[in-house]
C-alpha cells in the first residue's frame, strides 16, 4: 500500500497532463502525509511478527516478550530528546521506531538460542544449528531499523549554511567550525577549476581539510560543482564553493547531515540478510528432497 501511494503520487501528474492538459505538482507534503503514516504500523508489526506462531499467534504474549524493546525505544528516544531538543518532535518518535525494530530483532534471535535462559553450551549448540533463513530474517530486520535511524537523523537534524566567505572567516555548523582558507586555480585532465580549502575543527581538534571545486569543462562547455565530503560514523560534512562576489569573497554552502551513512549501512545489512536467507538449502531443495527420500523408503 505504501509503494502504491508513491506510484500514485509519481504518475498522477503525468496522467492528468496527458488526459486534460492540467499541470499539477505532487511534492513532499503529499508523500509525508501518506507514506509515513502507512509505514509506522508496518514497522511496529515487523518486530512482533517473528514472535507469533503460525496460525496460533499470541499477540499479548509476543508483546510481553518485547517489553525490553519497548523500554529501550522509549529510553533512547528520551536520550535523543536530551541531545537534540531542537528540530521536529516526531524525529524522536522515528528514533524510537528504529530502536524498537533493532531491539526486537535481537530479542527474537536471543529467544531462538535461549540466551541467558539455558546453559551456555546449550545456547552455543542452538546457535550453531540456527537455520540460515533465521539469520537472514534477523539481519534484514536489523538493517531495516538502521535505515529508519539514518533517515530520521539525516532529515530531521540536517544543518545547512549558505553565505559569502572571505579567506580567514569561520562559520559554525552544528558544533563544527569551518574556516575558509581561500580559492586557488587548478587544472584537471579536461577542465579548469576553482579549488577552495576549508579547515574543519571541533574544539581544538582538526577534523578534516575539505577541498571542493567548481569545474569548467572545455570540450563541452559546462560547469559543475564538486562537493567535498568528509564521512564519519555519526555525521557527514559537506562543503561547496561557488562564484566570486568580485570583492574577495566566494559563495559557499556548508552542510552537516547526521547519520546519513546509516541509510547505506542499513541497506547493505538488509541485502546481506536476503542473500543469507536465499543460501538456506532447505528453502530451495529441502521439501522435494524430503518427499523423494520418503518415496524411496516406501518403495524399499
N, C-alpha and C positions, 0 to 999 in steps of 0.2 A: 504493500500500500504506500509506503514511504517512497519507494522508487517510482511508483505510478504518479505521485504528486510532482516529483521532479520532472518526469517526462511531460506531464501536462503543462507545467509552467514553462518548459523549454519550447514546446511545439505550438502552444496555443497562439502566441503572436504570429507565427508563420501561417497557421491555418486561417486565422482571422484576416490577415493581409491578403492571402490568396483568394478567399471567398468574397470578402466585402471591400477590400482596399483600405480598411481602417488600420491605423497604426497604434499599437499599444506596447507598453513596456512592462515586463514582468521582472521585478528585481528582488533584492534581498528581503524586503518586507513580506512578500508572498512566501518565500521559502522559509523564513524564520517563523512565520505564523503557522505553517503546515508541517514542515519536515521535523522540526524539533519536537512538538507535542506527540507526533506519531512514534518517534524513536524512543522517547522516555519510557513508556511502558514496555517496549521491546527489551531495552537494556535491563530494566528491573526483572523481567521474566527470564532473561538469559541465565542469571545466576541461580534461579530457582529450578529451572527445567531439569538439569542433571541430577537433582536430588529426588526427582519423582520416579517411582517405579512405573513400568509400562502398564497402563490401564488400572493401576492400583495406587495412584499417587496420593500422598497425604500432604496437602499444601501447608497445613498448620505445622506438621512435624518438620517439613523442609524449612519453613521459616524459623522454627526454633533452632535448628542446626546452623542457621545462618545468622544467629544473633550477634556473634562476634563480628561478622562482616558489617552488620548494621551499625554497631558501636564504633568500629574502625572508620567507617564512612563518615559518621557524624563527628567524630573527634578530629579527623583530618580536615573536614570542612571548616571546623572552628579554627584550626591552625591556619588554614589559608585565609580565613577572615582576619585573623590577627596580623598576618604578614602582608596582606593586600586588602586593606579596608576600603580603598578606593576602587572604583570600577563597578560594573553591574553586579547586583546581589546574586542573580541567577548563576553567575560563574562559580560560586561556591557550591551550588547545587550540582553543577556539572562535575566539579571535583569529587563530590560525594558519590555520584553515579560511577565515575571511573574507579574509585577505590572499592565501591560495592562489588563491581564486576571482578576486579583483580582478587580481592579477598575471598569472594565466593568461589572462584576457580581454585584457589589454593586450599580452601576448606574442603571442597569436594574431592580434590586429589588426596588430601590427608586422610579423609574418611575411607577412601578406597584401600589405602595401605594400613589403616588402623594406627595412624601415627599418634604416639603418646597414649594409646589405649591398649596396646599389646606389647609384648617384649620386643626389644629392638631387633632381634634375629627374625621374628615373625614379620615385622614391618619390612625388613630388608628383603625377605623372600617374596612378599607380596609385591614389593616394588619391582623386583626382577621379573615377575610374571605379569606385570601390568600390560594389557594389550596396547599396541601402538595407537589404535583408534582412541583410547582413553588419553594417551599422551597428546595426541593431536587436538582433541577437544579442549584439554586444559590450556595448551599453548594458544589456540585460537581465541579462547575467552580472555586469556591474559593480554594478548595483543589488542583485542577489541577495547579492553579497559585502558591500555596505554594510549591508544588512538584518541579516546574520549578526553583523557587528561591533556594530550597535546593540543587538540582542537580548542578545548576550553581555555588553556593558558595563552595560546597564540592569538586568539581572537579577543579575549576579554582584557588582557593586560598589555597589549602592544602599546609601545610608546613611539611617537613619530615627531621629529622636529625638522621644520623647514625654515631656513634662514640664509642670509648672506653673511659669510665669514671672511675675515682677513687673517693673514698669517699671524700666528700667536694667540688668536682668540680661542676660547674654550666654551663648550656648550655641555651642560649636564643632561644626560639621557638615562633615566631610570637607575641612578646610582653609579653610572659610569661617566667619566669626564672625557670628552672628545676634544683634543687640541689640534687645531688646523695648522699645519706646517708649510702650506703653500702648494703651488702648482708648478710643474716643470713640463717641458715638451718632451715627448717620447716618440720613437719611431718603431713601428711594427713591420712585419713582412709585407703587408699590403695596405697599411693605414698609418695615419699620423694621429697622435693622441695628446690630450692634456691629462697628465697624471697627478692627482692630488695625494697628499700624505696626511694621515690622521694618526696621532698617538692616543691610544685608549688606555686610561688608567682607572683603577678602582682603589681609592685611597692613595697610598704612595706606590702601589704596585703597578708596573706596566703590564697590561693585559695583552695588547696586540698593537701592531702597526698596520693600518689599513691603507691600501693604495688603489682607490677607484680610478677609472679612466673614462674620458669622453672621447670616443674614437670617430675619425672621419676617414671613410674608405674612398680611395681614388678610382678604383676600377668601376664601381657602380656608385655614383655619388649618394652616399648615405651616411648618416650619423647615428651612432649607437651609444648607449650608456652601459658601462660595465661596472656593476656594483662590487664593492669589496665586502667579503663576508667572513666573519670570524665565528665559526660554530663552537658552542660549548654544550655541556650536558643540560644546563638549566636554561640557557637563552642563546639566541643568535644575534650578533651585532652586524649591522649593515651601514655602509657609508656610500654615498653617491655624490659626485661633484658635477656641477653644471657649468653654465656660461659665466663669463666675467661681467661685472657691472660697469667696467670701464674705469673704476676708481680704486682698483687693487683688491676688490672683494669678489668672491665667487658664490654662486648659488649652491647650497649644499642641502642634502637630505640625510638625516641620521635616524636609524630605527633600532629598537630593541624588541625582539619577538621571543617571549618566554615559551619554552617547551616545544618550539616548532619542530625540532628534530624528533620529538617523541611520536609525531604522526607517522614519520617514515619508519621509525623503530618498531612501532606497534604493527604497522602494515607488514613488515618483514617477519615479525613473530607470527602473525596470522597466516601468512603464506607458508612458513615453516610448519605450522600446525596442520595445514591442509596436506602438505607433502608427506608428513609423518603419518597422518591418518590413511592416506592412499597407499602407503607402503605396508599397511597391515594385510598380510596374506589371507587372513580369514575373510576379509571383505571381497576378495577377488576370486578365490578358488575354494574357500573353506566349505561352503554348502554343497556345491556339486561333488567335491571330493568325498564328503561325508556320505552322500547318497550312494555314490559309486562303491564305497567300501562296504556299506550295509548290503547292497545288492550282491556283491561278490561273496560276502559272508553267507548270505541266504542260499546262493547257488551252491556253495561248498557244502 
